[in-house]
Amino acid sequence: MSESNSVLIGNKPVMNYVLACITLFHGGAKEVNVKARGRSISRAVDVVEVVRRRFLPDVKIRKVGIGTQQMAPREEGSTPTNVSTIEITLES
Amino acid sequence: MSESNSVLIGNKPVMNYVLACITLFHGGAKEVNVKARGRSISRAVDVVEVVRRRFLPDVKIRKVGIGTQQMAPREEGSTPTNVSTIEITLES
């Protein structure tokens, strides 16, 4: 699967990411990965639910994966911090 | 599965819920459901990752489900709001 079919969730409004997902599916994508980390994880779930329930009812959730990513320390000598991640794979 | 094997994530520190999960597994539970909604969803993922990576490496994620729950309107006549939910099933 091409990495271009990913939507990385940040701090923008939910509808921005919903539109990004819809655009990918309308462009012919069979799969779209919605990825987020840290506090954006709950927004990623919001995005997927809005896409499925309001716009593309035929889209299914194929897989939900969660994990941990180690962030590089901000300063020399400080300990690295962990951040939780989620990856939700949608298929049309 | 008994409904008592659920940990509902709220606004307390992550370690409170981690301890709740560990206590259930140590008490003989084969499955524990970690549930959250709205902004607590990212904390639910944190809880699961800490349980698995720091305390109980044998615990597996059996299933991750996401959904939408309709909240009753706060005032008469106002529209109901939707909130996203997550349910992560862990098994030992």
Backbone of each chain as ProteinMPNN parsed JSONL, in Angstrom:
{"seq_chain_A": "MSESNSVLIGNKPVMNYVLACITLFHGGAKEVNVKARGRSISRAVDVVEVVRRRFLPDVKIRKVGIGTQQMAPREEGSTPTNVSTIEITLES", "coords_chain_A": {"N_chain_A": [[0.835, -1.202, 0.0], [0.484, 2.21, -0.798], [2.198, 4.845, 0.815], [1.095, 7.289, 0.591], [-1.588, 7.232, 1.014], [-2.314, 8.12, 3.577], [-3.613, 9.825, 6.397], [-2.589, 12.147, 8.56], [-3.316, 13.0, 11.778], [-3.609, 16.13, 13.29], [-3.749, 19.221, 15.022], [-5.817, 20.579, 13.831], [-9.276, 21.465, 12.93], [-11.734, 18.834, 13.132], [-13.22, 18.442, 10.763], [-11.503, 19.186, 8.692], [-9.776, 16.996, 8.414], [-11.577, 15.007, 7.895], [-12.463, 15.784, 5.382], [-10.067, 15.4, 3.991], [-9.85, 12.605, 4.061], [-12.153, 11.84, 2.62], [-11.572, 12.959, 0.142], [-9.368, 11.395, -0.631], [-10.593, 8.846, -0.896], [-12.473, 9.435, -2.901], [-10.71, 9.951, -4.906], [-9.978, 7.467, -5.674], [-8.704, 5.795, -3.886], [-8.379, 2.687, -2.209], [-7.826, 2.047, 0.323], [-7.412, 3.876, 3.319], [-5.276, 5.236, 5.692], [-5.657, 6.394, 8.907], [-3.836, 8.245, 11.068], [-2.553, 8.971, 14.314], [-1.103, 10.586, 17.205], [-0.551, 10.738, 20.76], [-2.433, 13.304, 22.286], [-4.006, 13.737, 20.08], [-5.234, 11.42, 19.428], [-7.906, 10.948, 20.208], [-9.193, 12.695, 18.519], [-8.672, 11.498, 16.066], [-10.329, 9.25, 16.184], [-12.791, 10.545, 16.217], [-12.726, 11.656, 13.604], [-12.797, 9.345, 11.958], [-15.285, 8.294, 12.696], [-17.052, 10.318, 11.854], [-16.56, 10.325, 9.094], [-17.504, 7.752, 8.406], [-20.158, 7.666, 9.391], [-21.479, 9.955, 8.544], [-20.752, 10.593, 5.92], [-19.555, 8.526, 4.212], [-20.958, 5.77, 4.223], [-20.369, 3.215, 3.296], [-17.77, 2.683, 3.829], [-15.515, 0.685, 5.619], [-14.102, -0.213, 8.805], [-11.057, -1.628, 8.795], [-8.943, -2.322, 10.399], [-7.664, -1.613, 13.626], [-4.927, -0.328, 15.105], [-2.83, -0.011, 17.954], [-0.087, 1.616, 19.591], [3.264, 2.431, 20.777], [5.405, 5.193, 20.615], [8.743, 6.201, 20.741], [9.924, 9.263, 21.716], [12.503, 11.49, 20.743], [14.781, 12.823, 23.149], [14.333, 16.134, 24.43], [16.352, 17.736, 25.397], [19.89, 17.38, 25.697], [20.882, 14.594, 27.552], [18.503, 14.377, 28.995], [15.761, 12.124, 29.699], [14.276, 9.988, 27.213], [10.892, 10.373, 26.061], [7.772, 8.583, 26.016], [5.174, 8.196, 23.631], [1.79, 7.53, 22.957], [0.3, 5.853, 20.15], [-2.034, 5.656, 17.394], [-3.435, 3.794, 14.717], [-5.723, 3.728, 12.269], [-7.183, 1.767, 9.915], [-9.005, 2.29, 7.072], [-11.299, 0.938, 4.714], [-12.706, 1.005, 1.432]], "CA_chain_A": [[0.0, 0.0, 0.0], [1.286, 3.422, -0.885], [2.193, 5.649, 2.039], [0.382, 8.528, 0.338], [-2.964, 7.106, 1.478], [-2.364, 8.316, 5.021], [-4.028, 11.124, 6.908], [-1.993, 12.3, 9.888], [-4.191, 13.902, 12.523], [-2.948, 17.125, 14.135], [-4.606, 20.046, 15.88], [-6.836, 21.313, 13.082], [-10.64, 20.978, 13.174], [-12.043, 17.476, 12.67], [-13.722, 18.411, 9.384], [-10.368, 19.24, 7.758], [-9.258, 15.64, 8.198], [-12.681, 14.271, 7.255], [-12.393, 16.136, 3.966], [-8.874, 14.745, 3.434], [-10.182, 11.18, 3.861], [-13.138, 11.736, 1.539], [-10.848, 13.27, -1.093], [-8.575, 10.213, -0.994], [-11.493, 7.793, -1.388], [-13.027, 9.87, -4.188], [-9.618, 9.852, -5.87], [-9.771, 6.084, -6.063], [-8.02, 4.995, -2.866], [-9.151, 1.578, -1.637], [-7.526, 2.065, 1.757], [-6.876, 5.114, 3.88], [-4.796, 5.093, 7.073], [-5.769, 7.574, 9.759], [-2.802, 8.067, 12.093], [-2.453, 10.053, 15.298], [-0.397, 10.228, 18.428], [-0.807, 11.584, 21.93], [-3.788, 13.833, 22.498], [-4.777, 13.745, 18.833], [-5.837, 10.101, 19.215], [-9.37, 11.018, 20.289], [-9.652, 13.365, 17.303], [-8.622, 10.499, 14.985], [-11.551, 8.446, 16.287], [-13.866, 11.433, 15.751], [-12.645, 11.766, 12.142], [-13.264, 8.084, 11.374], [-16.717, 8.152, 12.933], [-17.773, 11.268, 10.992], [-16.448, 9.826, 7.712], [-18.352, 6.576, 8.213], [-21.564, 7.84, 9.713], [-22.144, 11.063, 7.877], [-20.407, 10.79, 4.509], [-19.255, 7.336, 3.422], [-21.415, 4.616, 5.027], [-19.834, 1.939, 2.798], [-16.388, 2.506, 4.289], [-15.407, -0.181, 6.795], [-12.855, -0.19, 9.576], [-10.429, -2.929, 8.59], [-8.013, -2.641, 11.477], [-7.262, -0.532, 14.52], [-3.704, -0.704, 15.811], [-2.296, 0.99, 18.871], [1.321, 1.364, 19.887], [4.02, 3.446, 21.501], [6.534, 5.728, 19.871], [9.665, 6.877, 21.642], [10.317, 10.561, 21.201], [13.871, 11.89, 21.084], [14.786, 13.781, 24.269], [14.402, 17.536, 23.997], [17.681, 18.261, 25.731], [20.946, 16.39, 25.92], [20.932, 14.052, 28.908], [17.19, 14.079, 29.562], [15.289, 10.808, 29.282], [13.29, 10.031, 26.133], [9.519, 10.164, 26.517], [6.961, 7.728, 25.157], [3.871, 8.733, 23.254], [0.925, 6.495, 22.385], [-0.1, 6.077, 18.762], [-3.136, 4.845, 16.869], [-3.525, 3.766, 13.258], [-7.015, 3.151, 11.902], [-7.2, 1.511, 8.477], [-10.348, 2.281, 6.49], [-11.34, 0.453, 3.333], [-13.984, 1.281, 0.769]], "C_chain_A": [[0.869, 1.251, 0.0], [1.103, 4.278, 0.364], [1.377, 6.925, 1.859], [-1.075, 8.459, 0.793], [-3.075, 7.217, 2.994], [-2.844, 9.72, 5.333], [-3.506, 11.214, 8.336], [-2.751, 13.386, 10.644], [-3.368, 14.825, 13.416], [-3.975, 17.912, 14.915], [-5.681, 20.828, 15.132], [-8.239, 20.77, 13.383], [-10.869, 19.61, 12.516], [-12.421, 17.454, 11.189], [-12.606, 18.537, 8.345], [-9.882, 17.838, 7.408], [-10.317, 14.742, 7.561], [-12.632, 14.511, 5.746], [-11.191, 15.463, 3.294], [-9.164, 13.266, 3.148], [-11.124, 11.008, 2.665], [-12.472, 11.975, 0.19], [-10.031, 12.074, -1.563], [-9.471, 9.111, -1.56], [-12.086, 8.17, -2.751], [-11.98, 9.827, -5.287], [-9.252, 8.426, -6.221], [-9.053, 5.22, -5.035], [-8.937, 3.889, -2.356], [-8.973, 1.532, -0.121], [-7.003, 3.435, 2.161], [-6.501, 4.854, 5.333], [-4.93, 6.412, 7.81], [-4.831, 7.36, 10.945], [-2.79, 9.254, 13.036], [-1.58, 9.598, 16.442], [-0.743, 11.21, 19.53], [-2.254, 12.033, 21.998], [-4.637, 13.856, 21.239], [-5.504, 12.427, 18.589], [-7.363, 10.187, 19.257], [-9.941, 11.733, 19.057], [-9.646, 12.398, 16.105], [-9.882, 9.634, 14.992], [-12.753, 9.267, 15.834], [-13.896, 11.483, 14.214], [-13.232, 10.518, 11.486], [-14.776, 7.939, 11.535], [-17.535, 9.108, 12.059], [-17.729, 10.793, 9.538], [-17.461, 8.711, 7.487], [-19.831, 6.892, 8.373], [-22.235, 8.936, 8.902], [-21.916, 11.081, 6.369], [-20.257, 9.512, 3.701], [-19.658, 6.073, 4.185], [-20.87, 3.271, 4.546], [-18.401, 1.674, 3.259], [-16.384, 1.691, 5.581], [-14.092, 0.06, 7.524], [-12.218, -1.565, 9.451], [-9.573, -3.306, 9.789], [-7.796, -1.4, 12.327], [-6.03, -1.011, 15.272], [-3.279, 0.389, 16.76], [-0.862, 0.625, 19.216], [1.956, 2.522, 20.64], [5.178, 3.898, 20.63], [7.44, 6.461, 20.849], [10.127, 8.178, 20.995], [11.751, 10.863, 21.624], [13.821, 12.902, 22.233], [14.97, 15.196, 23.76], [15.769, 18.149, 24.289], [18.647, 17.1, 25.914], [20.868, 15.899, 27.371], [19.578, 13.777, 29.527], [16.691, 12.751, 28.998], [14.274, 10.943, 28.141], [11.892, 9.779, 26.695], [8.773, 9.278, 25.511], [5.651, 8.419, 24.83], [3.062, 7.604, 22.608], [0.521, 6.868, 20.968], [-1.32, 5.224, 18.419], [-3.068, 4.899, 15.348], [-4.804, 3.016, 12.901], [-7.045, 3.0, 10.389], [-8.646, 1.401, 8.005], [-10.272, 1.685, 5.093], [-12.712, 0.696, 2.732], [-14.471, 0.026, 0.067]], "O_chain_A": [[1.866, 1.329, 0.717], [0.0, 4.412, 0.892], [1.006, 7.573, 2.838], [-1.729, 9.491, 0.945], [-3.844, 6.488, 3.619], [-2.524, 10.677, 4.627], [-3.925, 10.456, 9.211], [-2.819, 14.535, 10.209], [-2.536, 14.367, 14.198], [-4.954, 17.354, 15.413], [-6.379, 21.649, 15.728], [-8.372, 19.727, 14.023], [-10.274, 19.286, 11.488], [-12.002, 16.565, 10.448], [-12.753, 18.043, 7.228], [-9.612, 17.536, 6.246], [-9.999, 13.837, 6.789], [-12.744, 13.582, 4.946], [-11.292, 15.007, 2.155], [-8.765, 12.743, 2.108], [-10.916, 10.144, 1.813], [-12.765, 11.285, -0.787], [-10.001, 11.77, -2.755], [-9.147, 8.511, -2.585], [-12.19, 7.329, -3.643], [-12.313, 9.684, -6.464], [-8.316, 8.195, -6.987], [-8.817, 4.037, -5.281], [-10.12, 4.117, -2.103], [-9.836, 1.052, 0.614], [-6.245, 4.067, 1.425], [-7.297, 4.323, 6.108], [-4.379, 7.428, 7.387], [-5.001, 6.423, 11.725], [-2.99, 10.396, 12.622], [-1.34, 8.406, 16.634], [-1.162, 12.341, 19.283], [-3.177, 11.245, 21.794], [-5.859, 13.982, 21.319], [-6.3, 12.32, 17.656], [-8.041, 9.569, 18.436], [-11.04, 11.414, 18.606], [-10.515, 12.477, 15.236], [-10.434, 9.323, 13.937], [-13.636, 8.752, 15.148], [-14.958, 11.366, 13.604], [-14.055, 10.613, 10.576], [-15.463, 7.509, 10.609], [-18.604, 8.735, 11.575], [-18.736, 10.85, 8.833], [-18.191, 8.721, 6.496], [-20.658, 6.439, 7.582], [-23.427, 8.853, 8.606], [-22.78, 11.53, 5.617], [-20.79, 9.427, 2.595], [-18.8, 5.382, 4.734], [-20.9, 2.291, 5.29], [-17.885, 0.569, 3.096], [-17.143, 1.967, 6.51], [-13.101, 0.484, 6.928], [-12.764, -2.554, 9.938], [-9.49, -4.479, 10.152], [-7.749, -0.28, 11.817], [-6.094, -2.001, 16.001], [-3.353, 1.573, 16.431], [-0.473, -0.54, 19.141], [1.284, 3.456, 21.076], [5.845, 3.086, 19.989], [6.974, 7.241, 21.679], [10.649, 8.188, 19.88], [12.161, 10.527, 22.735], [12.922, 13.741, 22.282], [15.678, 15.429, 22.78], [16.273, 18.972, 23.525], [18.248, 15.984, 26.245], [20.798, 16.703, 28.301], [19.493, 13.019, 30.493], [17.146, 12.308, 27.944], [13.502, 11.902, 28.106], [11.73, 9.061, 27.681], [9.104, 9.236, 24.326], [5.09, 9.138, 25.657], [3.589, 6.824, 21.814], [0.413, 8.046, 20.628], [-1.597, 4.213, 19.065], [-2.694, 5.917, 14.766], [-4.948, 1.828, 13.191], [-6.945, 3.987, 9.661], [-9.407, 0.549, 8.463], [-9.298, 1.899, 4.371], [-13.736, 0.61, 3.41], [-15.533, 0.039, -0.556]]}, "seq_chain_B": "MSESNSVLIGNKPVMNYVLACITLFHGGAKEVNVKARGRSISRAVDVVEVVRRRFLPDVKIRKVGIGTQQMAPREEGSTPTNVSTIEITLES", "coords_chain_B": {"N_chain_B": [[-18.8, -13.05, 29.077], [-18.126, -11.393, 32.104], [-19.439, -8.232, 33.026], [-18.085, -6.918, 34.937], [-15.401, -6.961, 34.474], [-14.424, -4.554, 33.404], [-12.769, -1.498, 32.737], [-13.381, 1.757, 33.11], [-12.371, 4.646, 31.603], [-11.599, 7.76, 32.958], [-10.976, 11.05, 34.134], [-8.82, 10.775, 35.811], [-5.34, 10.255, 36.88], [-3.205, 8.398, 34.614], [-1.93, 6.173, 35.815], [-3.654, 5.307, 37.82], [-5.652, 3.901, 36.452], [-4.142, 1.999, 35.193], [-3.312, 0.489, 37.375], [-5.811, -0.5, 38.146], [-6.376, -2.239, 36.008], [-4.267, -4.1, 36.252], [-4.844, -5.162, 38.747], [-7.257, -6.482, 38.196], [-6.383, -8.49, 36.386], [-4.568, -9.85, 38.043], [-6.35, -10.812, 39.847], [-7.437, -12.904, 38.533], [-8.802, -12.489, 36.167], [-9.408, -13.19, 32.739], [-9.898, -11.618, 30.627], [-9.921, -8.132, 30.066], [-11.732, -5.194, 29.662], [-11.029, -2.09, 28.394], [-12.475, 0.962, 28.462], [-13.466, 4.036, 26.956], [-14.534, 7.424, 26.346], [-14.871, 10.282, 24.173], [-12.587, 12.853, 24.971], [-11.112, 11.272, 26.657], [-10.214, 9.123, 25.283], [-7.596, 9.071, 24.264], [-6.195, 8.774, 26.619], [-7.0, 6.218, 27.362], [-5.63, 4.646, 25.496], [-3.035, 5.205, 26.313], [-3.107, 3.962, 28.864], [-3.413, 1.232, 28.207], [-1.048, 0.794, 26.79], [0.907, 1.249, 28.761], [0.275, -0.765, 30.605], [0.836, -3.057, 29.067], [3.507, -2.709, 28.204], [5.069, -2.027, 30.395], [4.265, -3.503, 32.635], [2.744, -5.985, 32.284], [3.782, -7.939, 30.122], [2.824, -10.2, 28.831], [0.216, -9.829, 28.242], [-2.162, -9.488, 25.697], [-3.501, -7.492, 23.001], [-6.695, -8.046, 22.136], [-8.775, -7.039, 20.675], [-9.777, -3.969, 19.152], [-12.242, -1.683, 19.311], [-14.119, 0.922, 17.807], [-16.543, 3.549, 18.106], [-19.678, 5.381, 18.127], [-21.47, 7.33, 20.419], [-24.642, 8.517, 21.284], [-25.375, 11.402, 23.002], [-27.719, 12.432, 25.453], [-29.663, 15.384, 25.0], [-28.728, 18.437, 26.631], [-30.491, 20.458, 27.317], [-34.014, 20.906, 27.045], [-35.211, 20.606, 23.785], [-32.801, 21.239, 22.557], [-30.285, 19.982, 20.256], [-29.249, 16.53, 20.172], [-25.924, 15.484, 21.021], [-23.059, 13.892, 19.55], [-20.677, 11.515, 20.7], [-17.45, 10.145, 20.448], [-16.362, 6.756, 20.945], [-14.232, 4.264, 22.477], [-13.227, 0.876, 22.754], [-11.106, -1.291, 24.186], [-10.04, -4.515, 24.161], [-8.331, -6.524, 26.316], [-6.355, -9.472, 26.712], [-5.141, -12.067, 28.809]], "CA_chain_B": [[-17.84, -12.336, 29.922], [-18.781, -10.541, 33.096], [-19.274, -6.798, 32.803], [-17.231, -6.36, 35.982], [-14.026, -6.864, 33.99], [-14.26, -3.357, 32.594], [-12.162, -0.321, 33.35], [-13.877, 2.929, 32.391], [-11.347, 5.683, 31.749], [-12.083, 9.12, 33.177], [-9.973, 12.122, 34.143], [-7.752, 10.568, 36.804], [-4.035, 9.948, 36.268], [-3.099, 7.127, 33.885], [-1.514, 5.056, 36.662], [-4.817, 4.78, 38.551], [-6.345, 2.923, 35.608], [-3.178, 0.907, 35.0], [-3.421, -0.338, 38.591], [-7.11, -1.197, 38.084], [-6.231, -3.351, 35.054], [-3.359, -5.105, 36.83], [-5.58, -5.807, 39.834], [-8.215, -7.423, 37.596], [-5.652, -9.658, 35.866], [-4.034, -10.609, 39.183], [-7.498, -11.463, 40.481], [-7.835, -14.066, 37.743], [-9.525, -12.153, 34.934], [-8.754, -13.566, 31.477], [-10.109, -10.486, 29.726], [-10.265, -6.838, 30.666], [-12.144, -4.196, 28.678], [-10.724, -0.696, 28.719], [-13.461, 1.752, 27.719], [-13.38, 5.484, 27.135], [-15.212, 8.208, 25.322], [-14.44, 11.674, 24.032], [-11.171, 13.187, 25.157], [-10.414, 10.248, 27.441], [-9.794, 8.037, 24.406], [-6.129, 8.994, 24.189], [-5.722, 8.235, 27.896], [-7.235, 4.762, 27.325], [-4.506, 4.051, 24.756], [-1.882, 5.288, 27.225], [-3.256, 2.95, 29.914], [-3.148, -0.077, 27.618], [0.373, 0.697, 26.445], [1.698, 1.122, 30.007], [0.019, -2.114, 31.144], [1.52, -4.069, 28.257], [4.948, -2.527, 28.037], [5.824, -1.892, 31.625], [3.885, -4.389, 33.73], [2.248, -7.314, 31.916], [4.137, -8.12, 28.707], [2.112, -11.336, 28.233], [-1.146, -9.42, 27.889], [-2.311, -9.15, 24.273], [-4.689, -6.745, 22.595], [-7.484, -8.962, 21.32], [-9.675, -6.303, 19.782], [-9.988, -2.544, 19.402], [-13.463, -1.247, 18.642], [-14.472, 2.326, 17.984], [-17.949, 3.785, 17.803], [-20.264, 6.681, 18.456], [-22.572, 7.271, 21.379], [-25.418, 9.758, 21.243], [-25.629, 11.906, 24.352], [-28.999, 13.112, 25.61], [-29.478, 16.839, 24.982], [-28.658, 19.021, 27.976], [-31.712, 21.213, 27.571], [-35.162, 20.569, 26.211], [-35.238, 21.275, 22.492], [-31.489, 21.317, 21.897], [-30.017, 18.76, 19.507], [-28.337, 15.622, 20.858], [-24.56, 15.518, 20.5], [-22.417, 12.596, 19.43], [-19.345, 11.411, 21.278], [-16.768, 8.941, 19.992], [-16.019, 5.811, 22.008], [-13.27, 3.211, 22.155], [-13.221, -0.247, 23.689], [-9.917, -2.095, 23.911], [-10.136, -5.764, 24.916], [-7.034, -7.139, 26.611], [-6.455, -10.832, 27.262], [-3.879, -12.558, 29.403]], "C_chain_B": [[-18.56, -11.406, 30.882], [-18.437, -9.073, 32.872], [-18.335, -6.182, 33.839], [-15.771, -6.248, 35.542], [-13.822, -5.673, 33.053], [-13.596, -2.263, 33.4], [-12.595, 0.867, 32.502], [-12.942, 4.109, 32.663], [-11.988, 7.058, 31.897], [-10.921, 10.09, 33.209], [-8.852, 11.935, 35.156], [-6.423, 10.269, 36.114], [-4.007, 8.545, 35.659], [-2.812, 5.961, 34.831], [-2.66, 4.493, 37.503], [-5.496, 3.672, 37.751], [-5.439, 1.738, 35.288], [-3.289, -0.064, 36.172], [-4.726, -1.125, 38.589], [-7.023, -2.403, 37.147], [-5.385, -4.473, 35.649], [-4.077, -5.882, 37.928], [-6.57, -6.827, 39.282], [-7.493, -8.675, 37.082], [-5.097, -10.499, 37.011], [-5.137, -11.333, 39.93], [-8.065, -12.602, 39.652], [-8.588, -13.756, 36.463], [-8.716, -12.596, 33.715], [-8.854, -12.435, 30.464], [-10.444, -9.236, 30.518], [-10.595, -5.871, 29.53], [-11.811, -2.796, 29.166], [-11.61, 0.173, 27.833], [-13.272, 3.228, 27.983], [-14.233, 6.162, 26.088], [-14.683, 9.635, 25.315], [-12.944, 11.83, 24.228], [-10.402, 12.148, 25.956], [-9.868, 9.12, 26.576], [-8.266, 7.933, 24.342], [-5.55, 8.456, 25.502], [-5.919, 6.703, 27.949], [-6.089, 4.05, 26.603], [-3.238, 4.099, 25.606], [-1.933, 4.17, 28.268], [-2.871, 1.574, 29.374], [-1.661, -0.245, 27.315], [1.252, 0.559, 27.688], [1.514, -0.272, 30.608], [0.868, -3.134, 30.393], [3.034, -3.92, 28.3], [5.703, -2.506, 29.341], [5.53, -2.992, 32.638], [3.535, -5.81, 33.311], [2.537, -7.584, 30.444], [3.409, -9.285, 28.032], [0.688, -10.982, 27.809], [-1.18, -8.977, 26.42], [-3.547, -8.28, 24.064], [-5.497, -7.655, 21.675], [-8.307, -8.202, 20.285], [-9.691, -4.83, 20.166], [-11.225, -2.133, 18.622], [-13.681, 0.234, 18.862], [-15.914, 2.53, 17.553], [-18.374, 5.179, 18.189], [-21.408, 6.472, 19.437], [-23.311, 8.598, 21.321], [-25.753, 10.172, 22.664], [-26.993, 12.594, 24.375], [-28.76, 14.62, 25.614], [-29.519, 17.413, 26.4], [-29.918, 19.79, 28.329], [-32.797, 20.733, 26.623], [-35.062, 21.328, 24.887], [-33.892, 21.397, 21.809], [-31.19, 19.963, 21.23], [-29.065, 17.856, 20.301], [-26.947, 15.691, 20.228], [-24.0, 14.101, 20.456], [-21.052, 12.632, 20.088], [-18.733, 10.09, 20.798], [-16.402, 8.061, 21.186], [-14.934, 4.85, 21.515], [-13.409, 2.106, 23.193], [-12.072, -1.159, 23.284], [-9.988, -3.338, 24.795], [-8.747, -6.37, 25.055], [-7.258, -8.563, 27.077], [-5.094, -11.295, 27.731], [-3.605, -13.972, 28.91]], "O_chain_B": [[-19.501, -10.712, 30.497], [-17.296, -8.724, 32.568], [-17.844, -5.068, 33.655], [-14.99, -5.525, 36.16], [-13.132, -5.778, 32.039], [-13.834, -2.123, 34.6], [-12.23, 0.977, 31.332], [-12.75, 4.513, 33.81], [-12.808, 7.469, 31.075], [-9.987, 9.977, 32.414], [-8.026, 12.828, 35.342], [-6.384, 10.055, 34.902], [-4.691, 7.633, 36.124], [-3.383, 4.881, 34.674], [-2.636, 3.315, 37.862], [-5.868, 2.635, 38.301], [-5.909, 0.611, 35.131], [-3.352, -1.279, 35.985], [-4.748, -2.29, 38.986], [-7.543, -3.472, 37.466], [-5.742, -5.648, 35.561], [-3.94, -7.101, 38.031], [-6.709, -7.917, 39.836], [-7.948, -9.794, 37.32], [-5.15, -11.728, 36.958], [-4.89, -12.353, 40.574], [-9.071, -13.202, 40.03], [-8.977, -14.675, 35.742], [-7.501, -12.405, 33.659], [-8.02, -12.303, 29.568], [-11.163, -9.288, 31.515], [-9.841, -5.745, 28.565], [-12.265, -2.374, 30.23], [-11.511, 0.128, 26.607], [-12.954, 3.63, 29.102], [-14.606, 5.564, 25.079], [-14.132, 10.126, 26.3], [-12.145, 11.045, 23.718], [-9.171, 12.14, 25.937], [-9.142, 8.255, 27.067], [-7.713, 6.833, 24.365], [-4.532, 7.764, 25.495], [-5.093, 5.989, 28.518], [-5.633, 2.992, 27.036], [-2.458, 3.147, 25.618], [-0.927, 3.509, 28.527], [-2.104, 0.843, 30.0], [-1.089, -1.308, 27.558], [2.24, -0.175, 27.665], [2.477, -0.888, 31.065], [1.535, -3.971, 31.002], [3.755, -4.911, 28.421], [6.86, -2.923, 29.396], [6.406, -3.382, 33.409], [3.999, -6.758, 33.944], [1.642, -7.473, 29.606], [3.373, -9.362, 26.804], [0.036, -11.749, 27.1], [-0.34, -8.199, 25.969], [-4.502, -8.326, 24.839], [-5.054, -7.997, 20.579], [-8.504, -8.67, 19.164], [-9.627, -4.482, 21.345], [-11.244, -2.229, 17.395], [-13.46, 0.749, 19.958], [-16.441, 1.777, 16.735], [-17.559, 6.036, 18.528], [-22.209, 5.548, 19.293], [-22.698, 9.665, 21.311], [-26.335, 9.405, 23.432], [-27.37, 13.263, 23.412], [-27.765, 15.086, 26.168], [-30.257, 16.926, 27.256], [-30.365, 19.786, 29.476], [-32.519, 20.22, 25.539], [-34.854, 22.541, 24.871], [-33.836, 21.634, 20.603], [-31.767, 18.939, 21.594], [-28.187, 18.344, 21.013], [-26.82, 15.931, 19.027], [-24.411, 13.229, 21.221], [-20.354, 13.645, 20.043], [-19.405, 9.059, 20.749], [-16.165, 8.553, 22.289], [-14.747, 4.652, 20.315], [-13.676, 2.37, 24.366], [-12.063, -1.724, 22.19], [-9.995, -3.237, 26.022], [-8.079, -6.684, 24.07], [-8.241, -8.842, 27.763], [-4.057, -10.973, 27.153], [-2.598, -14.572, 29.286]]}, "name": "protein", "num_of_chains": 2, "seq": "MSESNSVLIGNKPVMNYVLACITLFHGGAKEVNVKARGRSISRAVDVVEVVRRRFLPDVKIRKVGIGTQQMAPREEGSTPTNVSTIEITLESMSESNSVLIGNKPVMNYVLACITLFHGGAKEVNVKARGRSISRAVDVVEVVRRRFLPDVKIRKVGIGTQQMAPREEGSTPTNVSTIEITLES"}
